[in-house]
């Protein structure tokens, strides 16, 4: 089932609830956030974070039959930014991940193409545009948001 599907997100939250309880009640982690299968843990103690990794790996493997992706586990200083859910969260502001900046205009242009070919209706096109503009609104991407809105009308007229 695609992870973007609303029911997938609901099932993920139900399935991962055990993990949330483990993090909160067994490990007593205070600074934790999760969306579907992505999560972050924040602490000033680097060794503490390193020591959590095998505990989390073991729980996920034995209880939920899941594995941590080895390339996606990072212990880093927060001032370098936390890469999470398409954003880079820095102490003073939130930036859109470079890959996300490239993807959003392409996805909107594809939605316009689907609309022009009769594959989606006007409401679906409008919802798609508003959804992506909402993603941009949570970061310092005002300029990109304006560019996309201007291009949107151009793409519709092409």
N, C-alpha and C positions, 0 to 999 in steps of 0.2 A: 504494500500500500504506500503510495507516495507520501512523504513527510509533510508536504504542503497542504494535503487534504485535511480539512477541519476535523474529521473523525480520527485521523491519524494523530493529530495533536492531542485530542481528548484521550485516546487510548494510551498515548505516550505518558501523559500526566498520571493516569491511573496506574500504569505499569511502573513508572518511576517513583511513585509515592513511597514505596518501601525504601528506596535510596534516600529520598528526602528525610524520612524518619531516622534512618541510620546516621545521616550527616548531622541532623539536629540533636537527636537524643542520645545516640551512642558516642559519637565523636565530639558532640557539644560545640560544633562549629557555628560561630555567630555570623560571619560575613560570607554568605553563600548565596548564589543566584543560579537558577536553572531555567532553561527554555527547551522543551522536548528533551533531546539527548545532549545538549551543550550546557556546560556549567562552569562556574568560576568560584574559587575560594580565595579570599583575600586575608592576608595576615602580614604583620611586620616581621615575623620570625621565619626566615628562609628555611632553617633546619626543620622547624615544625611542619612546614608545607612539604618538604622532601620526605619526611617520615609518614605523612598522610598517604602518599601515593600507593605504597604497597597495601595499606589497609583498604583503600578504596578499590584498588584492582582486585583484591581478594573478594570483597563483598560483591562487586559487580559480576565477577566470574562465577562464584559459587551460588549466589542467591538469585541473580537475574540472567545469568548466562550471557553476559555482555563483556566486551573487552574495551579497554581504553586504547584509542589510536595512538601509537607511540610517537607520531609526529605532531600530535596535538596536545601533548602534555608539556606545559612550560612552567617553570618557576622563574619569575623575573621581577625586576623592580617596577613598581607601578608608574614611575615617572617616564618609563619607556613606552607606556601605553599598554592597555589590555585589549587585545583583539578578541571581540566577542560579538557575535550575531551581526556581522557586517559593519561593525563600527570599531574604531580604535578609541578607547576611553582613556583620556589623559587627565591629569589632575585639574587642569583649568578649563578644559573643553572636550567636546566629543567630535571626532572626525569620522567621515565616511571612509571605509576601507577602499583603497585604490581599485581593487577588483570590482567592488560594488558600484563605484562611480562609473566604471566602463559598462557594466551589465545593465544598469537601469535604463539608460537611453535606448539601448538595443531592444530591451523587453517592451518598452512603450511603443517603439516603432513597429515591432512585431504585432502588438495588440491593434495598432492602427491598421496594419495590413490585413489582419483577420477581420476587422470591422468592414473594411472596404470590400473584402471578398465575401461578405455575408455570413461569415462563420461565427461572429459574436454580434450581439445587438449594441445599441448605443449605451444602454445602462451598464453593460459589462465593460465596455470601453471606458466609460466615465469612472466606474468603480476601480478599474485597473490603474488609471492615471492618478486618482486620488490616493490610492493605496501607496503607490511609489512616492508621491509627493509627501505623504505622511512619514515614510521612511526618511526622506531627506530632511524633514522638519525637526528631527531629533538630533541633528548634527549641525556643523557649521557649513552647510551646503546651500546657502541661500542663492548664491550666484548660479550654481548648477540647476537648482529648482527653477529659477527664472528662465534659463536657457532652454530647459526641457519644455516649459510651458509655451515658449515662443516657437520652438521647433514643432511641437505638437500640432499647432494650427497649420504650419507649413506642410507637415506630413499628411494631414487630412486633405489638403488641397492638391497634392501631387497627383 
